[in-house]
Amino acid sequence: MINPDLINATIKFVKQELENAEGGHDWFHIQRVYKNSLLIANGENCDILVVKLGALLHDIADSKFHNGDETVGPKKARLFLEGENVSENTIIHIINIIENISFKGGNTIKNFHSLELDIVQDADRLDAIGAIGIARTFNYGGFKNRLLYNPNIAPNLHMSKEEYKNSEAPTINHFYEKLLLLKDKMNTKTGKEIAAQRHHFMESFLSQFYAEWDGEK
């Protein structure tokens, strides 16, 4: 039986921590990932407490907004969970989810595996594609003052983790460097089904984008 007070306290904590976050990584992003996680977890033989807490805390301190420091999020999550008297085994599992959920250029290998990570990772990736994924991508591009598109700058499909983190490429390139790759990286049956539809929507968007860019009717 999950203590609803723990979930409510976690939601309150996350809302406070992300009060001034960039629009694509704010509380509403967390809320969508939380809902997607519950949708994917339905029917799966998983630890639903780990899924809920992992989804709520997965972006508590995204390294993109902490000078690339990937230790801030796990530390914040641990301090909060310890304060809520969550068991050490559960804390370790959630920390592993936080440390292994990110795309990181697609060239890194997960060193931790669990069904709960698969579920939360799929939920997070679903929020990076489709209509909301497109909106988040351009929102972040604007936040970083990046070009929308430059036909002379080709996408880099073989970036290292550090190159991916430090990329200043036009926003359209991000579709090829990450978003369009996610459909084939989904872990769960439900995640794959939803991703297929959202992937198709992004392809349609790109076709329309290029047509308008080239002045076609």
N, C-alpha and C positions, 0 to 999 in steps of 0.2 A: 504494500500500500504506500503510495507516494504522498508525502506530506505536502498539502497544497500551500502551506505557509512558506516552505522552502522555495517552491516555484515562484510564488508571489514576491518573496524577498529577492530572488535572483532577477526577476523582471525589473523591480525597483532599482536595484544596483546597476543593471545594464543601462537603463534609461538615464540615470544620473551620469554615468561614465561617458555616454555617447551624446550628451545633451547638445554639444556644439560640433558634432562630427560632420564631415563632408557628406553631402546628400546621398551618395551611393553606398555609404558605409555607416549609416545612422541606425537609430532604433527601428525604423520601419524596415530596413534591410534585415535586421535580426528577426523581426516579427514574421516576415515572409519566409525566411529560412526555417523558423520554428514551425510554421504551418505546413510547409513542404515536408519537413522531417516527420511530422505526425502522419501526413498523408502516405508517405513512403513506408513508414514503420507499421502501418495498419496491415495486419496479417503476417508480419515477420516475427520470428521468435527471437526478440531482442530485449535488451534491458532498457525499458522505456525511460527510466530515470536518467540513465546516462545519455540517451538520445536527447531528452528535453534539456538537460543542463549543458550538454555539448553544443546544441544548437544555440542556446541563449548566450553562451560564453565564447563561441568560436572566434568572434571578431572583437573581443573586449578591448584589445589594443593592437590594431592592425599595424604591422611593422612599417608599412608605407608612410604612416603618419608619426613614426617614432625613429626617424633617421635609419631605417632598415633594421632596427634592433628587434629580433624575433623572440627575445626573452621576456619582454615586458608583459605580453598577454598571458603567458603561462604563470608568471609570478603574481599578477593581479588576480587571476582566477583562483590560484591556490590559496592566497590570503583570504579571499572572500569565502571559499568553500570550507576552509579550516574554521573560520569564524562562525559558520553555520553548522559545525560539527558533522560534516559529511565524512563518511568512512574513507580511509586512506586509499583503499583499492579503487573506489569510485573516483576520487580525486586524480589518481594516477591515470585512469582511463580517460578522463576528460582532458587532462593535460596532453596526453598522446593525441587526442583528436585535434586539439588546437595546434599542436606542432606539426601535424601531418595533413591537414585539410587543404592547404593552399596549393594552387596550380604551379607556381614558381617556375614558369617557363616550360613546363612539361618534360624537362630533361632530368628531373630528380626522381629517385626511387623511394617509395614509401618504406620506412623501416619499421612500421607498426601496422598491423592489420586487425580489424574487427568488423563485425556486421554493423555495429553502432557507428563507427567511423564511415563505413560505406554509405549509410543512410544520411548522415549529416553532410557528408561531402557531396552527395548527389543533390541534396536540397540546396546547398550553397551554390553549386554549379548551375542549377536550374535558374537561380536568380541572376546569373551572369549572362543568360541567353534569352532569346525571345524579345518581346516588346520592352519589358523592364530592363533586360540586359543591354539593349540598344540605348535606352535612356540613361542608364548608369554609366555606360561607356563614354558617351558624349558629355555627361555631367562631369566626369573625372577629367576628361580631356580639357574641358574648359577651366576646371579648377587648376590644372597644371599649365594652362595657356598654350596648349598644343595646337598645331594645324589640324584642320578637319581632314585634309587629304592633300597629298602631293604625288602626282603620278610618277615623279622622278625618284621617289624614295620607295624602294621595294620592301615588302615585309621580310623580316628575318626569321626563318623557320627553324634555325639551329642555334638559338641563343643559349648561352650558359645561364645559370641562375642569377649571377651578378649582372650580366648584360640585360636580362629581362627586367630586373629590379630597377636598373638605371636607364632604361630606354626612354628616349624623348621623341619617338617616332610619331607621325600623324595618327590621329584616332582611328581612321579607317584600317590602318595596318593591324590594329589590335584584334580585329575580326579574324584575320588570318593567323595571327600569332597565338591566339587563345580561343576566342569564342566559337569559331567554326570547328575547333578540334574537340570540344567538350562532349559532343554527342557520342563519339566513339570511346569516351573515357568514363561513361557512366557505369556504376557498379550494380544497380538493382534493376529488376524488371520494370517496376513502376517508373523509376528514374529514366530509363531508356525510352519508354513509351512517350513520356511527356517531352523529353528532350528532342525527339524526332520532329514533333510538331513545331516546337520553338525554333529548331534549326531551319526548317523550311521557311518560316517567317523571316528569319534573318537573310536567307538567300534572296527572298523576294525584295526585301528592303535594299540590299546591295544592288540588285538589278535596277531598281528605280533610282537609286542614288547616282549610279554611273550614267544612266540615261539623261537625268537632269544636268549632271556635270558637263556632259558633252553637248547639251543643247538640243537633244532629240525631242520629237513630239511624243 
